[in-house]
Amino acid sequence: MAVDKMRLVFPLLSLTLICSFYDRHRQSYYEAVRREKAYQEIADKVIKKVSSLREVLPGIGTSKLHFLMKDWLKTEGIKMGRDKLHELLRDRSLLIKKRDGIRTTNSNHHYRKYNDKRRSLEVTRPERLWVSDITASRRPMCQ
């Protein structure tokens, strides 16, 4: 807080005088300190819960975390939305890093590999060149 910085720089000035520079009363300074302390206690509780959830689901992001924690937040009496949770995770460097795109093509196989005919084809009019991709996704076997 600005008042705390001023107290460090000018240790001889009274708190009342420093607060008057910001057109505030001492009471508002102490209220802000109390509010910050209460927020830190709540934040520590939430971070502890996030850590326990991420032990089970390590790659879970903010939206899903908030969804899973909604009931817990209600029972604890904590009012924290998704954006506030995201801000808290960012401040504590707990956001999940975005991955690079999923690679679907694997050309390192023993099957026949066909030449890329696009390179030699000269496209002179529309609908002369069509390209498609068949991507298979892995699914569990059904019985």
N, C-alpha and C positions, 0 to 999 in steps of 0.2 A: 504494500500500500504506500501511497505517496507520503502519508503522515509518518510512517515508520522510517522511510528514507530521510525525511527532513529531520527526524529526531537523531538519526545517526550522524548526519552532516553538521547539525547545530545542536549539540547536546545541552547547551546552556539555556535554550529557549524552552518555555513551558509548553505543555500540551495544549493548554487553552489558547495560547498565542498562535501556535502552529495551526490549530483547527480554525482559528479566525481568518487565517490567510485563505482558506478554502470555503469560507462562509458557512462553517459547520460548528456544531457544539461538541463538547467532549463526549457527551452521551452518544451521539451518532457514531463517533469513532469506536467507542467500546461496543456498541451494538454491531458494528461491522466486524469487529474482531470476534465477537461471540458467534455471529452468523457464519463466518469463515471456518471457525473451529467445528461447528455443527455440520457444515457441508463436508469437511474433511473426514469426519467420523462416518457419515453416510457413504461417502465415496469409498472409504476403506472397506466397508461392509459389502458394497456392490462389487468392488474389484475382487474381493475374496470369493464371492459367488460366481463371478465370471471365470475366475481361475479354476474353480471346481467343475464348472460346465465344460471348460476347454480341455480338461484332463480327459473327459469322455469323448468330446467332439472337438479335436484340435483346430480344425479349419473353419469353425463357425464364425460368421460375420455378425455385424451389429444388429441388423434387422431380425435375424433368427434368434440371437441372444435375447433381444428385447421381448420377442414373442414368447420364448421359453421362460423368461423371468417375470412376466406380467403378474401372475398369481403370487409369486414370492414377494414382489415389490408391494403388492396390495396388503399381504399379511404383515409385512414389516412396517407398513405405514409410510413408505417412501414414495414420493411423487417424482417420478423421473421418466420423461418421454424418450423416444428413440434418439432424437437429436441430442439431447443432453447426455445420454449414454455414449453416443458417438464422440461427443466433445470430451467426455471423461476418458474414454479409451485412447483418444488422440493425445491428450495431455500426458497420459501415462505410457505412451508408446506401445499400446497393446492392440493396435489395428492389425488386421491380417493383410499381408502384402498381396497385391493382385498378381495372379499368375500370368505367364505368357499364354497365348492361345494353345488349345489342345492340338497336338499333332495327330492327324488322322492318316496320313500317307506313310507307308513303310515300304520303301523301294529296296530294302536290303532283304530280299527273299530269293528263293531258287526257282520261282515261276518265270515264265517268259515275260520279258518287258518289251512293250511295243514302242516304236519310235514316236516322237512328238511331231505329228504332221502339220501342226499349226505354223511352225517356223518356216517351212518351205512353201506354204500356201499363200498366194497373193489374194487378199480380200478386195474385190472390186465392186461389190454390191451388197445390199442388206441380205441377211439370212443365208449367206454363203458359208459361214463358219458357225457351227454349233458345238458347244463344249458342255460336257456333263461330268459329274463326279458321283461315284457310288461309295458312300461311306457306311460301313457296317458298325453298329454299336453292340457292345457285349451285353447280353441279357442272361439272367439265370435260366437254367434249363427247367422247363415245365414238365411235370410228370402226369 
